[in-house]
């Protein structure tokens, strides 16, 4: 295999993807190694080889690091293929091949600097691990390589994708993107990277719309399928977790089809790669943002790179390809030119790199190259600690290990504990997983002076408290949309007062916004559910906050309360006025004929009945709740008892005119009082039992928008017992009055009693269904209306005819007229 070689006391191997494509993928490196041909010279990877050579030369010149011990190297090409990488690794760790016939026998390699691709590193680490050969990677980021059980001797100077996945997830969260696509390479790097990223963003509620897969060896039809997937999707942001070589075919096709609306998120594998960083690719990928390891400048490296020449060592591998790439011609050859060389322009020998402005010679922003540099120095420090174990006297270090007896596993053990501060002030060490400290730069693709620039716009890393921190200068970012941050959502965030409603058959990030139901709110945007208001609260019309419910009761200040109060007081005044009239006209025939004692008691009871509604109006209290129903029951029982007494008096009075009937003498004033008192006492007894066993109480009844403050009857049975008793008295009174309605006399009171009882019964029969069906304070209003209606019915029907005679027809206020005599 072509190699870059330098002999030394201790040998270090290196594997780099100098060529990034295998021309004949069907050739087997085991059966037909000579047929394995690689193409696609990669300037960036070639610079990595030069950095390794430079670092080793620098170490060999350093008197404080490995003094009197020379490091050598042998560097091979992997062709960016896991199989070729394994072939190169086995070549390096096997017995050394003869470099020159006269060359001395060289030791096997003590450590291996490899490889850039995670799949390549997995193949090598899995093979060399059992042999305890240490391997330090500079660009393999797959989190799977941190498994020390499988890869005990694997180390790296680039952070794991475990951390990059967290960084990318933090970036997505920072900009509020919830609906994105993903592109992965069909290898361990891409699959593991996208899987780790997906696990992280799903914790944040981010959805992956699709995952496309690409590879540099894929036919164009598969690349077109991924492009169609991008075009058909509604995503505006796509993560590409793909190495540069695998992504480049997709990039060309995206540019060709003029897809320019996508904001790309890049993994560290391509965000700073030179090949895609052209104005042509920028037309579709401009504004890409991603993470990459911190950059560093190695000033002395430029002079070393300028010294590369195919004429210095004509046998040096890869240099002729580098020269042709940089100068544009094939260097002069002493042997017979190959077919490819015959078709290329031949150099004159006067070409030089001194004035070259190519990015290859820019050593101020080294990232992966710096990782190679650190890897070489980490191995050198591990060897130093292994070889020089003690000081004999000040300033002198003596080896305590025979260089020819150094075993790779000893170097691996030293790498686990290596810790030093390099010449740039950076601490170099590996954690228990073989990973370096986590620190990334946030890179943004920007076009400046016609050139694509990789501009640092932020940082990400582990803080002292072991928490991840992301800082971004948003004003410095150039997006695909200019200065506006792209919007990446499947559905717009739900406003306050609404909740998410999942759309059947679609991702959880695709939803409709449904208004919250009555009594529930969503006071933050993007609410998954609406929160119910506490019992005393209700939602506003906007469903964004809870407000105290209105406490509802029949008050004295509202129109209905004022009206009922006025009617109630009017009835009480009329009753009292009528009582005064009857007292004034107590000696007249009309008043005498109507039984003035019972009439006065009836008017007094009606006066109390008209005052009863006042206990129903206003804020209910424990006392008013007990008073209103008992007062109503007792006063109406007294009123109907008086009516019953008057009815019995009328009936007995006219029955007494029949021969041999002595009933009138047996039903005098004393018996009338007994009837009134006994009937009233029964109602009082019922009310006392009610108050003692289960009295009425103040109750809060919660409805949608209000709290109804009402009096609960306590016992429905007792309440209807009170009403039922009044109904029984009214019913007896009605029957007796009806039987006496045709008795002779101009002033037959039975007719008026019958009519008043009919009104009373009609009112209270219709009251029950109206009472049950009326909501809130209207329940109280219905009860007040029934009380006032029945009271006015009794007052008007019984006393209006008498007042009419007293005031309008006084000529009829005679005994003859009352007795019905002409």
MOZIZI-V53626 format. One record per residue. N is the residue number from 1. SS is DSSP state (H for helix, E for strand, - for the rest). D_LAST is the distance of its C-alpha to the last C-alpha in whole Angstrom. Layout:
N/SS/D_LAST
N/SS/D_LAST
This chain:
1/-/153
2/-/153
3/E/153
4/E/153
5/E/156
6/E/157
7/-/159
8/-/158
9/-/159
10/E/155
11/E/154
12/E/150
13/E/149
14/E/146
15/E/144
16/E/143
17/-/141
18/-/144
19/E/143
20/E/139
21/E/140
22/E/142
23/-/143
24/-/144
25/-/141
26/-/143
27/-/146
28/-/146
29/-/147
30/-/149
31/-/151
32/-/151
33/H/151
34/H/153
35/H/151
36/-/148
37/-/148
38/E/145
39/E/144
40/E/142
41/E/144
42/-/141
43/H/142
44/H/140
45/H/141
46/H/145
47/H/144
48/H/143
49/H/146
50/H/148
51/H/145
52/H/146
53/H/150
54/H/150
55/H/148
56/H/151
57/H/153
58/H/152
59/H/151
60/H/155
61/H/156
62/-/154
63/-/156
64/-/153
65/-/152
66/-/154
67/-/157
68/-/160
69/-/158
70/-/158
71/E/155
72/E/155
73/E/153
74/E/152
75/E/150
76/E/149
77/E/146
78/-/143
79/-/142
80/-/139
81/-/139
82/H/138
83/H/141
84/H/143
85/H/142
86/H/143
87/H/146
88/H/147
89/H/146
90/H/148
91/H/151
92/H/151
93/H/150
94/-/153
95/-/157
96/-/158
97/-/159
98/-/163
99/-/162
100/-/166
101/-/169
102/-/170
103/-/167
104/-/166
105/-/164
106/-/161
107/-/158
108/-/155
109/E/152
110/E/150
111/E/147
112/E/145
113/E/143
114/-/141
115/-/138
116/-/136
117/-/134
118/H/132
119/H/133
120/H/136
121/H/136
122/H/134
123/H/137
124/H/140
125/H/138
126/H/137
127/H/141
128/H/142
129/H/140
130/H/142
131/H/145
132/-/144
133/-/145
134/E/143
135/E/141
136/E/139
137/E/137
138/-/136
139/-/134
140/-/132
141/-/129
142/-/127
143/H/125
144/H/127
145/H/130
146/H/129
147/-/129
148/-/132
149/-/132
150/-/133
151/-/135
152/-/136
153/-/139
154/E/137
155/E/136
156/E/135
157/-/134
158/-/131
159/-/128
160/-/126
161/H/124
162/H/121
163/H/121
164/H/121
165/H/118
166/H/116
167/H/118
168/H/116
169/H/113
170/H/113
171/H/113
172/H/111
173/H/108
174/H/109
175/-/108
176/-/105
177/-/107
178/-/105
179/E/106
180/E/110
181/E/113
182/E/116
183/E/119
184/E/122
185/E/126
186/-/126
187/-/128
188/H/128
189/H/127
190/H/124
191/H/123
192/H/122
193/H/122
194/H/119
195/H/117
196/H/118
197/H/116
198/H/113
199/H/112
200/H/112
201/H/110
202/H/108
203/-/107
204/-/106
205/-/103
206/-/106
207/E/106
208/E/110
209/E/109
210/E/112
211/E/116
212/E/119
213/E/122
214/E/125
215/-/129
216/-/132
217/-/133
218/-/130
219/-/131
220/H/129
221/H/126
222/H/125
223/H/125
224/H/123
225/H/120
226/H/120
227/H/119
228/H/117
229/H/115
230/H/115
231/H/114
232/H/111
233/-/109
234/-/107
235/-/109
236/-/110
237/E/112
238/E/115
239/E/117
240/E/121
241/E/122
242/-/126
243/-/129
244/H/131
245/H/133
246/H/130
247/H/128
248/H/130
249/H/130
250/H/126
251/H/126
252/H/128
253/H/126
254/H/123
255/H/125
256/H/126
257/-/122
258/-/121
259/-/118
260/-/118
261/-/114
262/-/115
263/E/115
264/E/118
265/E/118
266/E/122
267/-/123
268/-/126
269/-/129
270/-/128
271/-/127
272/-/130
273/-/132
274/-/134
275/-/134
276/-/131
277/-/131
278/-/131
279/H/130
280/H/129
281/H/127
282/H/125
283/H/124
284/H/122
285/H/122
286/-/122
287/-/120
288/-/120
289/E/120
290/E/121
291/E/123
292/E/127
293/E/129
294/-/130
295/-/133
296/E/136
297/-/139
298/-/142
299/-/145
300/-/148
301/H/147
302/H/147
303/H/151
304/H/151
305/H/149
306/H/152
307/-/155
308/-/154
309/-/156
310/-/158
311/-/161
312/-/161
313/-/161
314/-/161
315/-/160
316/-/157
317/-/154
318/-/151
319/H/153
320/H/154
321/H/150
322/H/149
323/H/152
324/H/151
325/H/147
326/H/148
327/H/151
328/-/150
329/-/154
330/E/156
331/-/158
332/-/162
333/-/163
334/-/166
335/-/166
336/-/165
337/-/162
338/-/159
339/H/157
340/H/154
341/H/157
342/H/158
343/-/155
344/-/154
345/-/156
346/E/159
347/-/159
348/-/162
349/-/162
350/-/161
351/-/157
352/-/156
353/-/152
354/-/153
355/-/151
356/-/148
357/-/144
358/-/143
359/H/140
360/H/142
361/H/144
362/-/141
363/-/141
364/-/138
365/-/135
366/E/137
367/-/134
368/H/135
369/H/139
370/H/138
371/H/137
372/H/140
373/H/142
374/H/140
375/H/141
376/H/144
377/H/144
378/H/142
379/H/145
380/H/148
381/H/146
382/H/145
383/H/149
384/H/150
385/H/148
386/H/150
387/H/153
388/-/154
389/-/152
390/E/154
391/E/156
392/E/159
393/E/160
394/-/158
395/-/158
396/E/159
397/E/157
398/E/159
399/-/158
400/-/157
401/-/157
402/-/159
403/H/158
404/H/159
405/H/157
406/-/154
407/-/151
408/H/148
409/H/146
410/H/147
411/H/146
412/H/143
413/H/142
414/H/143
415/H/141
416/H/138
417/H/139
418/-/140
419/E/139
420/E/140
421/E/139
422/-/141
423/-/143
424/-/139
425/-/138
426/-/136
427/E/135
428/E/136
429/E/135
430/-/134
431/-/131
432/-/131
433/-/130
434/-/133
435/-/131
436/-/131
437/-/129
438/-/126
439/E/126
440/E/125
441/E/125
442/E/122
443/E/124
444/E/122
445/E/124
446/E/124
447/E/126
448/E/129
449/-/131
450/-/131
451/E/132
452/E/129
453/E/129
454/E/128
455/E/126
456/E/125
457/E/121
458/E/120
459/E/121
460/E/120
461/E/122
462/E/121
463/-/120
464/-/121
465/-/118
466/-/119
467/-/116
468/E/117
469/E/116
470/E/116
471/E/116
472/E/116
473/-/117
474/H/114
475/H/115
476/H/119
477/-/118
478/-/118
479/E/116
480/-/116
481/-/113
482/E/115
483/-/113
484/-/110
485/-/110
486/-/109
487/-/106
488/-/106
489/-/103
490/-/102
491/-/98
492/-/97
493/-/96
494/-/92
495/-/90
496/-/88
497/-/85
498/E/86
499/E/88
500/E/91
501/E/91
502/E/94
503/-/95
504/-/96
505/-/99
506/-/100
507/-/102
508/-/100
509/-/101
510/-/99
511/E/95
512/E/92
513/E/89
514/E/86
515/E/83
516/-/82
517/-/79
518/-/76
519/-/76
520/E/80
521/E/83
522/-/86
523/-/87
524/-/91
525/-/93
526/-/94
527/-/92
528/-/92
529/-/89
530/-/85
531/E/85
532/E/81
533/-/79
534/-/78
535/-/75
536/-/73
537/E/75
538/E/75
539/E/77
540/-/77
541/-/77
542/-/80
543/-/81
544/-/83
545/-/82
546/E/79
547/E/76
548/E/74
549/-/71
550/E/67
551/E/65
552/E/62
553/-/59
554/-/55
555/-/56
556/-/54
557/-/56
558/-/56
559/H/53
560/H/51
561/H/51
562/H/50
563/H/47
564/H/46
565/H/47
566/H/44
567/H/41
568/H/42
569/H/42
570/H/39
571/H/37
572/H/38
573/H/37
574/H/34
575/H/33
576/H/34
577/H/32
578/H/29
579/H/30
580/H/31
581/H/27
582/H/26
583/H/28
584/H/27
585/-/23
586/-/24
587/-/22
588/-/19
589/H/16
590/H/17
591/H/20
592/H/20
593/H/18
594/-/21
595/-/23
596/H/25
597/H/28
598/H/29
599/H/27
600/H/30
601/H/32
602/H/31
603/H/32
604/H/35
605/H/36
606/H/35
607/H/37
608/H/40
609/H/40
610/H/40
611/H/43
612/H/45
613/H/46
614/H/48
615/H/50
616/H/51
617/-/52
618/-/56
619/-/59
620/-/58
621/-/60
622/H/60
623/H/58
624/H/55
625/H/56
626/H/55
627/H/52
628/H/50
629/H/50
630/H/49
631/H/47
632/H/45
633/H/45
634/H/43
635/H/41
636/H/39
637/H/39
638/H/38
639/H/35
640/H/34
641/H/35
642/H/32
643/H/30
644/H/31
645/H/30
646/H/26
647/H/26
648/H/27
649/H/25
650/H/22
651/H/23
652/H/24
653/H/21
654/H/19
655/H/22
656/-/22
657/-/19
658/-/22
659/-/24
660/-/27
661/-/26
662/-/28
663/H/28
664/H/25
665/H/28
666/H/31
667/-/29
668/-/29
669/H/30
670/H/34
671/H/33
672/H/32
673/H/34
674/H/37
675/H/36
676/H/36
677/H/39
678/H/41
679/H/40
680/H/41
681/H/44
682/H/45
683/H/45
684/H/47
685/H/49
686/H/50
687/H/51
688/H/53
689/H/55
690/H/55
691/H/56
692/H/59
693/H/60
694/-/60
695/-/58
696/-/58
697/E/60
698/E/61
699/E/63
700/E/65
701/E/65
702/E/68
703/-/67
704/-/69
705/-/69
706/E/67
707/E/66
708/E/63
709/E/62
710/E/59
711/E/58
712/E/59
713/-/56
714/-/59
715/-/58
716/H/56
717/H/55
718/H/53
719/H/51
720/H/50
721/H/49
722/H/47
723/H/45
724/H/45
725/H/43
726/H/41
727/H/40
728/H/40
729/H/37
730/H/35
731/H/36
732/H/34
733/H/31
734/H/31
735/H/31
736/H/28
737/H/26
738/H/26
739/H/26
740/-/23
741/-/21
742/-/19
743/-/17
744/-/14
745/-/12
746/-/11
747/-/14
748/-/16
749/H/19
750/H/22
751/H/21
752/H/23
753/H/25
754/H/26
755/H/27
756/H/29
757/H/31
758/H/32
759/H/33
760/H/35
761/H/37
762/H/37
763/H/39
764/H/41
765/H/42
766/H/44
767/H/45
768/H/48
769/H/50
770/H/49
771/H/50
772/H/53
773/H/55
774/-/54
775/-/57
776/-/58
777/H/56
778/H/53
779/H/53
780/H/51
781/H/49
782/H/48
783/H/47
784/H/45
785/H/43
786/H/42
787/H/41
788/H/39
789/H/38
790/H/36
791/H/35
792/H/34
793/H/32
794/H/30
795/H/30
796/H/28
797/H/26
798/H/25
799/H/24
800/H/24
801/H/20
802/H/20
803/H/22
804/H/20
805/H/17
806/H/20
807/H/22
808/-/20
809/-/16
810/H/16
811/H/13
812/H/11
813/-/14
814/-/11
815/H/11
816/H/7
817/H/7
818/H/10
819/H/9
820/-/7
821/-/4
822/-/0
